[in-house]
Amino acid sequence: MPGWLRKGIALFIAAFALFYIFTRPEDAAAAVKGFFGAFDPIVKFFQSLIP
């Protein structure tokens, strides 16, 4: 993939993320909570292994 295309895609994703954060902050926060909430079962599993 050419470098200019990769930079363009990264710029588009960053611009979309900023637009989403500023126009729908509650939904953006819920999406981040959902993403990090997926790691809770893994953390609980490793915590259960520690006596």
C-alpha positions in Angstrom: 0.0 0.0 0.0 1.5 3.4 -0.9 2.5 5.7 1.9 0.2 8.5 0.8 -2.8 6.2 0.8 -2.0 4.9 4.3 -1.6 8.5 5.6 -4.9 9.4 3.9 -6.8 6.5 5.5 -5.3 7.3 8.9 -6.2 11.0 8.6 -9.8 10.0 7.6 -10.2 7.7 10.6 -8.8 10.4 12.9 -11.1 13.0 11.5 -14.1 10.7 11.8 -13.3 9.9 15.4 -13.0 13.6 16.3 -16.3 14.3 14.5 -18.0 11.5 16.3 -16.6 12.6 19.7 -17.8 16.2 19.3 -21.2 15.4 17.8 -22.2 12.4 19.9 -20.1 12.4 23.1 -22.5 10.0 25.0 -22.3 7.4 22.2 -18.5 7.8 22.0 -18.2 7.2 25.7 -20.5 4.2 25.5 -18.4 2.7 22.7 -15.1 3.2 24.7 -16.8 1.6 27.8 -17.9 -1.3 25.7 -14.5 -1.8 24.2 -12.7 -1.8 27.6 -15.6 -3.7 29.2 -14.7 -6.6 27.0 -11.5 -7.0 29.0 -13.2 -7.3 32.4 -13.7 -11.1 32.2 -10.0 -11.6 31.3 -8.9 -9.4 34.2 -11.3 -11.3 36.6 -9.9 -14.6 35.4 -6.3 -13.6 36.1 -7.3 -12.1 39.5 -8.9 -15.4 40.5 -5.6 -17.1 39.9 -3.8 -14.9 42.4 -4.3 -16.2 45.9 
